[in-house]
């Protein structure tokens, strides 16, 4: 009978009918023999994998059952993809795996027991607080014990991380999380293969291969021919995946367990032996629609649905097992029922488990903040630099320490701090576009590759998604990545690698996995000689909207070093994801009030001073000007220099100001802000970001939330991209506007 829609009951009945109709085998193979001629899959292993496939199928059925009375909250299933159990069998249990949301059979095959797998998965389905990886925050496949790294549901966004992880696995080092022979695996769907992140990952894998950089990476495309309701064009995936330069291509029928195992074993063996990337393309089917609410009859023909049903992988495996004489039809159905009973029993048990009951519980693992531990980390680094590392430090700086060089610019200070960071942490890596041999577009990373070698300071391909993916993967493996995004405007090409991957890892793994990083970004406006919106971008709203992300903006050399050390220490101690936004226009600025005054320079503090100069995350800095009693100017970045210049002129008029440099845009230093605002009762916000969605909105909200009852006024850049040349002055905040705003407040 033709089916217009596939239901759990329909799948169950079809399985029973198909198995019951199977003929008795002509011969019986021993469990140690190949399940069929020409295959390396033994009968014993086939039975183990069949159990994993059955568990995966019953987990889908249980999720739909739970949803039927509003106790299940996730119904994207793996029915039709159960062949991926064979991929798990072809790998070592110590190989890190990042799984697609239809790879449940892989998870079951790697689990210590099917009961454990069922409990873990179903706890995720019912959002149980006892779920061992995400703690009920999301339904993911993940386990630190099983070396399965949880991924979000964002299509293919985990693939750049997989490239970065493979890059890290290929590096020779003692303090690694995974064994030296490990390979990285990532599974993804056919529709996901079209996503920009998948294209970036495949391109990067080939680029590294052509650059003679080894990547032990296996990408597995589980191709069911559909992206929710949109079919993949016939032959498209094979043509696209097989044509990727530098990435070895293999394909197999993902509904045929033995064929999948043989292909996966061969592909994994190649990657492990050669330490080179490969993609395995598995042809699968999708049964029961995309998710529980998806009525596939609305966009698929009855014939197409039935063609997929005829390829049901668990029926195919049952046929193989019966044909090999390993089990009879009745034994297969008994096995199916036994596993189904176990899964249903677990489903009933997890129903009563507690859910997350407070905001504190929900956000607990999001972004741990341990300021004392961060301060201790800085002290430890300083102690090593003073003691055992003193001679090495002197050598790295060519015999002239930066603290002996006199006042430095912002760029010089950052360079010296990065040198000290690379000296202090052998696992620190610095990479990005032009950061190596060139030393950065603005010279900020000059001589770092010469000092530390191309293994630790290196140039990447021109792709921000890959740069952040490298950081995600290397951080996951215990290194401390310091990637550079050349311009803030370029970050927007890849910001989901921070939002969807970096900032969520601890949240979705309850802290079992983390991806520490300090992302250096050159940005903000006011460049005089090199303009246009790509090189003068003042949009940071997307960064401030990412929960848990730390956003630091140093304005002066005196703050740049301690703030960068804080970010690095927070990443090392707490696994923090930090963005260190460097104002380009201030890189080489020397003067503050008049030409030649050198007031914007600062001496570099040596290690003996690092602990005393420590700047905790979320603490502002105040500059009193005059009696500091009349006006509070709140600003950051370029606004600090502009505001100090205006404050000096106001002082000549008899008005005292206090200029508050926020320094941290996320989290905002709310307590410092409210205190300094209350000191004068008048607040002028100087915000170089845009009026709509800019930092000023957050400052105003913090003042209101903190109970400020005085007068406040906001000066912000226009809601516009930054134009080229002098026209930029009509968009960004200038000293005249700040002066006018100050006078308007002082007149009240």
Beta strands, then each sheet from edge to edge (+ up, - down):
strand 1: 97-98
strand 2: 148-149
strand 3: 184-189
strand 4: 217-223
strand 5: 226-227
strand 6: 230-231
strand 7: 248-253
strand 8: 278-283
strand 9: 428-432
strand 10: 457-459
strand 11: 480-485
strand 12: 517-523
strand 13: 550-552
strand 14: 577-583
strand 15: 621-625
strand 16: 631-635
strand 17: 657-661
strand 18: 664-666
strand 19: 682-690
strand 20: 711-717
sheet 1: 2+ 1+ 3+ 4+ 8+ 7+
sheet 2: 5+ 6-
sheet 3: 10+ 9+ 11+ 12+ 14+ 13+ 18-
sheet 4: 15+ 17- 16- 19- 20-
end
